[in-house]
């Protein structure tokens, strides 16, 4: 079996996760593949922050709310399952919120 090198470079996003309103600052830096979904990113955040996934969560991105299950939150939230980072991140220093 021969392995081929991909002709397109793999895009990796470096994210800085910072807790708001905490002094001294608490933050983590992670690198994730551009095809990472918001659902997968939620799991990554839980691990790197040492959390145990006890609460509902959501992402607020450009005025749109994404979360695990629209049925749990209501109609105003979209499913995070198929939303990939490369579809929402527009440029360097792009910011969004995770609650």
N, C-alpha and C positions, 0 to 999 in steps of 0.2 A: 504494500500500500504506500503510495507516494503522498506526501503532504505538500500542499501548495501554499505559498505565501499569498495572502490577500493583496489584491492590487490597490484596494482603498485602505487608507490608514484608519485605525480604530479611534474613535473620538471618545475621550474620557472627560467628564466634568468634575472639577474640584469644587466641592461645596463647603462653605463654612457655616456651621450650625451654631447659633449664638442664642443663649437664653436672654430674654428681655428683662430689664429692670432688676438685674442682679449685680451686686458689687462684692468682691472683684468679679470681672467677667468670667462666665463659664461658657466654653465653646469647644467644638470639635471640628476637625477638618477631615473630610472623607472624599474619596474618589470613586465615582460610579460611571458605569457605561452609559452612553447617550440613550440607549434603548431601555433603561431602567424605568419601570412604571411608577406612578405615585404609590400604588399599593406596595410595591417592593421597597420604595424609599421609606415608607412608614416603618417597615420592619427593620431597615438599616438604622434609622434614627433611634428606634427603641433599643437596639443592641449597643450602639456607640455611646448613648447617654446612660446606659445601665438601668433603663426602665423596664418594667415588666408588662406593659400593654394592658393596663387595668381600665383605661378610660377610652371613650370614643375620641376620635381625632378628625381633623379636617385640614385641608390645604386651601389657602386663599391666594389665588393667582390672578392678577389683572382683573380683579373684581368678580371673579367666578369662584365659587366654593366647590371643592371636591372632597369626597369622603368614601367610607367603606360601603355604605348601603343607603341609598336614597330613602328607602322605606323607614329606616331608623331615624333619619333627620327630617324628612319631609321633602316636598317637591323642589325646594330651593337649592338643593345640593346635587351635584352630578357625581356619577360613579368614577372612582379613581382607578378601577381595574385595568383599563386599556389606555390610559393617558400616559404617554411616554415623555420623558424630559426633553428629548429633542424636538417635540412638538409644541413645547411651551416656553422653553428658554430661548430668548431672542438675542442676547448679547452678553458680553462680560459684565460682571457686577449686577446681574439681574437678581432682583430680590422678590421673595414671596414668603408667606407666613404659614407656619404649621402650628396648630393648636391641639 
